[in-house]
Amino acid sequence: MTTTRTGLGLPSNVTATLAYVFGAVSGVILLMIERDDKFVRFHAWQSVLTFLGALLVSLLVTSFPVFGGLLNAAFTAGLVALWVLLMVKAFAGERFKLPYVGEIAERQVR
């Protein structure tokens, strides 16, 4: 587990978990606050990219007539499960990379 302290004075794993708490909003805030900890910045970028992408998908899905609401409910349930998984992995100190989004987040941190 990561034990270094971040700009917030919290351990890296706790700060990385906070990157997911409010989705893209908390990710953006942590990107502005945390300049040095690459673990935290990776999770912040992944949060921003994941949840902004999810917002776009949700808007697209709800525009479908008849089944849009049902599809969006299923999508939201999956998104909540992903949200919990990402927070658990960050808290465990893992650099858990989602397909595609995780690669982009990693490039941003380099």
N, C-alpha and C positions, 0 to 999 in steps of 0.2 A: 504494500500500500504506500502511496505517496505521502510523505510526512512534511514536505517543505511548506512554508507559509507563503501566502499570496499577498497582494497589495491590500486586501481586506483584513489581513491578519488571521485568516482562517487556513486550515490545512488545504492543500491542493485538491484533495478528493471532495471535500465539502464544497469548496468554491465551484469545482467542475459540476457538481450535482446541481448547484444553484443556477447554472447556465440553462438548465432545462425546466426549472420550476414554472416560469411564466412564458415558456416557448421562446419565440424569436425575440421578444422584448427583453427578457433577462439575458439572452445571448448577446444582444447588442450592447446592453449596459456593461456586461463583463468585458466585452471587447474594448470598450472605452476606458474601463478602470484598470484592467490587468494587462500590462504591457510585456512582462517578462516570462511568466510561467506558460510554457508551451503546452503543457497538459491541459490547463484551464482554457487557453486560447483555442486549442483543437476542439474541445467540447462546446465552447461558445460558438465557434463557426459552424459546427455540425448542427447545433440547435437552430441557429438562424436559418441555415439552408434547408433543413428538414421541415421546420414549421412554416416558413414562408411558402415552400413548395406545397405543403399540405393545405395551406389556405387557398392557393390557386386551384388545386385539385378539387377541394370542397366546393368552391365557387362554380367550377365547371360542372361537377356532378349534379349540383342542385338545379342547374339550368335544364337538365333533361326532364321532359314532360313525363308525367305519370309515375315513373319509378325513381325520379331524382331524390325524393325525400328518403325513400327506403335505402337507396344506394349510399346516400350521405350518412345515414345512421350506421350502416355496416362499416363504412370507411372511418367514421368517428370512433367506433368501438375498437377497431384495429389500431387507430392512431393513439388512443389512450393506452392500449397495451404496449405499444412501442415507446411511448413517453415514459411509462413506468420502467420498462427494460433499460432505457438509456440512463435514467437516474440511478438505477441499481448498479449498472456497470460503472458509471462514473464514480459513485460512492465507493465501490470496491477497488478503485484505482486502476481500472482497465481502460485502455485506449481502444474501445470498441468502435470499429468503423462500419458504418452502414455502406452498402454498395453505392457506388457513384458519389454520393454526397460526402462520404467519409474521405474519399480520395481528394475531392476538391478542398475540404476542410484541412486536410494534411498539407496540401500545397500552399494554402494560405498561411500556415504556421511557419513553414520553412523560411 
